[in-house]
Amino acid sequence: MGRLCLGIAALTCGSLLAACAPRSHQAAVPNAYASAAPSAPASASPSTGPSLTVHEASTNTNELGEIPVLMYHQIIARPGRDDRTPEMFRAELAMLYDRDFRPITASDLVAGRIDVPAGMHPVVLTFDDSTVSQARIGSDGEPLPNTALGMLTAFGREHPDFHPTATFFINTYPPPFVDDQVMPWLVAHGYEIAAHTRSHANLHHLPAQAVQYQIGANIAEMQAAVPGYTVTTLAYPFGLRPVDHALALRGVYNGSDYCLTGAFGVDEIAAHPPYSANFDAGWIPRVGTGDADNLVESLRLHPERLYVSDGDPNTISFPPQEQAQFNPDWRSTNPHC
């Protein structure tokens, strides 16, 4: 399994993806989300279109490959394990860009809306705990430049083929970001806001009713802050699932059901797309930035593991030898709301 090389040291690692996908015939499969635009909201739900069919295509792709999901906390001068300095974060964005990674959101991954140019590799940037160093909006209506959101915005302006987006896993108590403008701004600009429990609770140590309160209240408060938005993904605080795993995705809060389509944990491996037989909607791994340095060596030795886009969001393409890893029933077997 791969890990993503990050940090300043990553910039000296050499050519990471020179041979990312072996040239071969691919199996191309119509994507159930073909009609979804790249900016489709996180609440998009599965299509009930025709059965998947397979035909040959001669493109150099592997859309059953692995997708790094990176976990950040704070952007600060004296970083901890999963924090970054502003300089480190800017350098990592440049490294990802130079190595042909392009961002998608967590909900894009879960839904199969993986729309990046041909030959490129999706990456999911995620931020936990909704701290002020991640995002704040200035008097001009733009993100402050020293925040993660400000740096992402600036990098996107400097590199028009790098659409800046990310998923912010938000705690709603205390008030997130210390700025009530942030969540509406994120949604209006194509970012995802997602659940991280109301008060950063350790779900593994809570009884079922408290688990449902932490998730349900968190979702309700975010959706109240951004009317019309639907939260569809969650990240486990501390990387720990509730004892009853099912409550992560479905439960009842204040007399109403909540429903999510994917939950993200913490591991040292990359994620799989939802049409892979290896995909588990209840445990989608994220790589802590402090644990990610080994991916460069892993990808150098096994570049065939990496997701390489065919550039067409209407198809799922992969080498014929990967057929056993494809789940033709992914639309019905994966959770949907």
GIQUI-V820099 format. One record per residue. N is the residue number from 1. RES is the residue in one small letter. SS is DSSP state (@ for helix, = for strand, . for the rest). PSI is psi in whole degrees, -180 to 180 (NA if undefined). D_FIRST is the distance of its C-alpha to the first C-alpha in Angstrom with 2 decimals. Layout:
BEGIN
n: {N	N}
res: {RES	RES}
ss: {SS	SS}
psi: {PSI	PSI}
d_first: {D_FIRST	D_FIRST}
END
This chain:
BEGIN
n: {1	2	3	4	5	6	7	8	9	10	11	12	13	14	15	16	17	18	19	20	21	22	23	24	25	26	27	28	29	30	31	32	33	34	35	36	37	38	39	40	41	42	43	44	45	46	47	48	49	50	51	52	53	54	55	56	57	58	59	60	61	62	63	64	65	66	67	68	69	70	71	72	73	74	75	76	77	78	79	80	81	82	83	84	85	86	87	88	89	90	91	92	93	94	95	96	97	98	99	100	101	102	103	104	105	106	107	108	109	110	111	112	113	114	115	116	117	118	119	120	121	122	123	124	125	126	127	128	129	130	131	132	133	134	135	136	137	138	139	140	141	142	143	144	145	146	147	148	149	150	151	152	153	154	155	156	157	158	159	160	161	162	163	164	165	166	167	168	169	170	171	172	173	174	175	176	177	178	179	180	181	182	183	184	185	186	187	188	189	190	191	192	193	194	195	196	197	198	199	200	201	202	203	204	205	206	207	208	209	210	211	212	213	214	215	216	217	218	219	220	221	222	223	224	225	226	227	228	229	230	231	232	233	234	235	236	237	238	239	240	241	242	243	244	245	246	247	248	249	250	251	252	253	254	255	256	257	258	259	260	261	262	263	264	265	266	267	268	269	270	271	272	273	274	275	276	277	278	279	280	281	282	283	284	285	286	287	288	289	290	291	292	293	294	295	296	297	298	299	300	301	302	303	304	305	306	307	308	309	310	311	312	313	314	315	316	317	318	319	320	321	322	323	324	325	326	327	328	329	330	331	332	333	334	335	336	337}
res: {m	g	r	l	c	l	g	i	a	a	l	t	c	g	s	l	l	a	a	c	a	p	r	s	h	q	a	a	v	p	n	a	y	a	s	a	a	p	s	a	p	a	s	a	s	p	s	t	g	p	s	l	t	v	h	e	a	s	t	n	t	n	e	l	g	e	i	p	v	l	m	y	h	q	i	i	a	r	p	g	r	d	d	r	t	p	e	m	f	r	a	e	l	a	m	l	y	d	r	d	f	r	p	i	t	a	s	d	l	v	a	g	r	i	d	v	p	a	g	m	h	p	v	v	l	t	f	d	d	s	t	v	s	q	a	r	i	g	s	d	g	e	p	l	p	n	t	a	l	g	m	l	t	a	f	g	r	e	h	p	d	f	h	p	t	a	t	f	f	i	n	t	y	p	p	p	f	v	d	d	q	v	m	p	w	l	v	a	h	g	y	e	i	a	a	h	t	r	s	h	a	n	l	h	h	l	p	a	q	a	v	q	y	q	i	g	a	n	i	a	e	m	q	a	a	v	p	g	y	t	v	t	t	l	a	y	p	f	g	l	r	p	v	d	h	a	l	a	l	r	g	v	y	n	g	s	d	y	c	l	t	g	a	f	g	v	d	e	i	a	a	h	p	p	y	s	a	n	f	d	a	g	w	i	p	r	v	g	t	g	d	a	d	n	l	v	e	s	l	r	l	h	p	e	r	l	y	v	s	d	g	d	p	n	t	i	s	f	p	p	q	e	q	a	q	f	n	p	d	w	r	s	t	n	p	h	c}
ss: {.	.	.	.	.	.	.	@	@	@	@	@	.	.	.	.	.	.	.	.	.	.	.	.	.	=	=	=	=	=	.	.	.	.	.	.	.	.	.	.	.	.	.	.	.	.	.	.	.	.	.	.	.	=	=	=	=	.	.	.	.	=	.	.	.	=	=	=	=	=	=	=	.	.	=	.	.	.	.	.	.	.	.	=	.	@	@	@	@	@	@	@	@	@	@	@	@	@	.	.	=	=	=	=	.	@	@	@	@	@	@	.	.	.	.	.	.	.	.	.	=	=	=	=	=	=	=	=	.	.	.	.	.	.	.	.	=	.	.	.	.	.	=	.	.	.	.	@	@	@	@	@	@	@	@	@	@	@	.	.	.	.	.	.	.	.	=	=	=	=	.	.	.	.	.	@	@	@	.	.	.	@	@	@	@	@	@	@	.	.	.	=	=	=	=	.	.	.	.	.	.	.	@	@	@	.	.	@	@	@	@	@	@	@	@	@	@	@	@	@	@	@	@	@	@	.	.	.	.	.	.	.	=	=	=	.	@	@	@	.	.	.	.	.	@	@	@	@	.	=	=	=	=	.	.	=	=	=	=	.	.	=	=	=	.	.	=	.	.	.	=	=	.	.	.	=	.	.	.	.	.	.	.	=	.	.	=	=	@	@	@	.	.	.	@	@	@	@	@	@	@	.	@	@	@	=	.	=	.	.	.	.	.	.	=	=	=	=	=	@	@	@	@	@	@	=	.	.	.	@	@	@	@	.	.	.	.}
psi: {149	158	148	129	118	-177	168	-35	-28	-27	-14	12	-6	-165	116	-39	34	-27	52	-28	125	143	125	171	147	157	121	133	130	135	134	-19	25	-32	-6	128	158	-29	18	142	162	-15	4	140	164	146	156	43	-171	167	150	142	158	135	164	143	144	57	156	78	164	90	18	6	176	149	115	133	113	138	120	154	-91	155	98	164	-34	86	149	-164	-46	24	170	149	161	-41	-42	-41	-44	-40	-37	-38	-42	-40	-45	-44	-47	-27	19	25	141	136	145	173	167	-41	-32	-46	-52	-38	-10	17	65	91	90	158	160	136	-8	169	127	147	143	119	124	146	129	147	-3	58	163	-27	-17	-41	138	145	131	178	-19	3	7	154	143	138	-22	5	163	-42	-40	-41	-40	-44	-46	-40	-39	-36	-35	-24	87	-21	11	90	113	122	163	172	129	111	113	134	135	-1	126	169	132	143	-4	32	109	-1	-17	-51	-47	-38	-45	-49	-41	-22	21	13	167	137	138	167	144	23	159	-45	36	51	147	97	-27	-25	7	147	165	-41	-39	-36	-48	-35	-48	-41	-47	-44	-39	-50	-46	-40	-37	-43	-27	-33	-27	82	136	-10	145	121	133	-8	163	148	134	123	139	7	24	129	157	157	-45	97	-32	-28	-15	-33	-29	137	-169	131	129	38	0	146	146	152	127	159	-6	144	136	130	-159	128	-178	22	165	166	169	151	162	-17	10	145	-17	-2	134	108	-24	-9	87	118	141	150	117	136	-25	-13	15	-3	-20	-7	-36	-49	-40	-44	-33	-40	-30	62	-19	-11	-20	141	125	120	146	-1	-3	107	-7	-7	158	116	141	156	144	-32	-11	7	-38	-20	-6	133	100	-16	23	-32	-33	-27	-24	149	145	157	NA}
d_first: {0.00	3.77	6.91	10.30	13.07	16.15	19.55	22.38	20.73	18.22	21.27	21.93	18.61	20.12	19.13	15.53	15.52	18.43	16.99	14.61	15.79	17.81	21.31	22.16	23.88	22.08	22.87	24.17	24.75	26.98	25.20	26.88	26.90	28.60	31.58	29.81	30.53	27.91	29.77	29.91	30.09	27.45	29.72	29.36	29.12	28.08	30.46	32.29	32.63	32.97	30.61	27.75	28.71	26.94	28.41	27.52	26.73	26.40	24.09	21.13	18.58	15.44	15.77	13.28	10.46	8.20	10.51	10.41	12.89	14.64	17.07	20.35	23.45	26.44	27.49	29.92	31.59	30.35	26.75	24.96	21.31	20.16	23.25	24.11	27.44	28.81	28.43	24.76	24.09	26.10	24.34	20.90	22.34	23.69	20.48	18.67	21.77	22.03	18.52	19.39	17.66	20.06	20.18	20.44	21.09	19.32	22.01	21.48	17.88	19.10	22.11	20.61	22.74	20.29	22.95	22.07	23.84	23.06	20.49	19.16	15.87	16.18	15.32	16.64	18.65	19.75	22.54	23.53	27.05	29.22	30.67	33.33	31.19	28.96	31.83	35.59	38.08	41.03	44.61	43.96	41.47	38.52	35.62	36.57	35.14	33.75	31.50	27.92	29.46	32.12	29.75	27.64	30.97	32.28	29.22	29.50	33.18	32.55	29.92	31.18	28.22	25.87	26.80	26.34	24.96	22.94	22.89	25.02	24.52	28.11	30.19	33.72	35.59	36.68	37.14	34.03	34.03	37.74	38.48	39.14	38.90	35.15	33.90	36.37	35.52	31.77	32.41	35.11	32.83	29.85	27.66	26.48	27.81	26.07	26.59	25.76	28.72	32.25	32.29	28.72	29.23	27.15	26.96	26.06	29.47	31.57	33.63	33.05	35.87	34.63	31.07	32.71	34.94	32.18	30.20	33.30	35.33	32.52	32.16	35.97	36.57	34.15	35.68	39.12	38.31	37.28	39.47	38.14	34.46	32.18	29.21	26.35	23.26	22.82	20.71	21.27	23.14	21.66	18.62	20.84	21.76	25.35	26.36	27.21	23.95	25.97	27.92	25.06	25.63	29.26	32.26	35.77	37.10	40.78	41.63	39.13	35.83	32.63	29.80	26.28	23.66	20.42	19.50	16.81	15.59	13.88	10.53	8.17	5.39	6.61	9.17	10.43	14.06	16.77	17.67	14.44	14.91	11.73	13.48	15.25	17.90	18.67	15.33	13.42	11.07	12.29	11.35	14.53	15.76	16.66	13.18	11.52	12.79	10.03	8.35	11.36	10.94	7.39	8.92	12.08	10.98	9.05	10.74	11.08	7.85	9.75	12.48	15.78	18.94	22.02	24.17	25.81	25.06	27.14	24.74	21.26	20.49	17.98	18.38	20.41	18.04	15.62	18.59	17.49	14.61	17.35	19.24	22.80	24.05	21.70	24.74	26.46	23.70	22.13	24.38	27.02	30.08}
END
